[in-house]
């Protein structure tokens, strides 16, 4: 879920993915990210992209 209805998947599909994930041990943090928009923090961004952004550059 990213907050853009043009890019988000349909609610019924998202709910099915959440239920399947819960049945298979998906972490609560991951479930939360599928239920509502959660902005990416610095640590998560570094984990996703592998390194810190140069000083003054930020992801929107």
C-alpha positions as CSV (number, residue, x, y, z in Angstrom):
1,X,0.0,0.0,0.0
2,X,1.6,3.3,-1.1
3,X,-1.3,5.7,-0.8
4,X,-1.8,6.1,-4.6
5,X,-5.0,4.5,-5.7
6,X,-3.7,4.3,-9.2
7,X,-0.8,2.0,-8.1
8,X,-2.3,0.1,-5.2
9,X,-3.8,-3.3,-5.8
10,X,-7.6,-3.8,-5.4
11,X,-8.8,-4.0,-1.8
12,X,-10.2,-7.6,-2.2
13,X,-6.9,-8.8,-3.5
14,X,-4.9,-7.0,-0.8
15,X,-7.1,-8.6,1.9
16,X,-6.6,-12.0,0.4
17,X,-2.8,-11.5,0.4
18,X,-3.0,-10.4,4.1
19,X,-5.0,-13.5,5.1
20,X,-2.6,-15.8,3.2
21,X,0.4,-14.1,4.7
22,X,-1.1,-14.4,8.2
23,X,-1.7,-18.1,7.7
24,X,1.9,-18.5,6.6
25,X,3.6,-16.6,9.4
26,X,3.9,-13.1,7.9
27,X,5.2,-10.6,10.5
28,X,2.8,-8.1,12.0
29,X,5.0,-5.3,10.6
30,X,4.5,-6.6,7.1
31,X,0.7,-7.0,7.7
32,X,0.5,-3.4,8.9
33,X,2.3,-2.2,5.8
34,X,-0.4,-4.0,3.7
35,X,-3.3,-2.5,5.7
36,X,-2.3,1.1,5.8
37,X,0.3,3.5,4.3
38,X,3.5,3.6,6.3
39,X,6.2,6.0,5.1
40,X,9.7,4.5,4.6
41,X,12.1,5.5,7.4
42,X,15.8,6.0,6.9
43,X,16.8,2.5,8.1
44,X,14.3,0.8,5.9
45,X,15.3,2.9,2.9
46,X,18.9,1.9,3.4
47,X,17.9,-1.7,3.6
48,X,15.9,-1.4,0.4
49,X,18.5,0.5,-1.6
50,X,21.7,-0.8,0.0
51,X,23.3,2.5,1.0
52,X,22.5,6.0,2.4
53,X,21.6,8.7,-0.1
54,X,24.2,11.5,-0.6
55,X,23.8,14.5,1.8
56,X,20.9,16.7,0.7
57,X,19.3,14.1,-1.5
58,X,16.1,12.4,-0.3
59,X,13.4,10.1,-1.5
60,X,9.9,11.5,-1.9
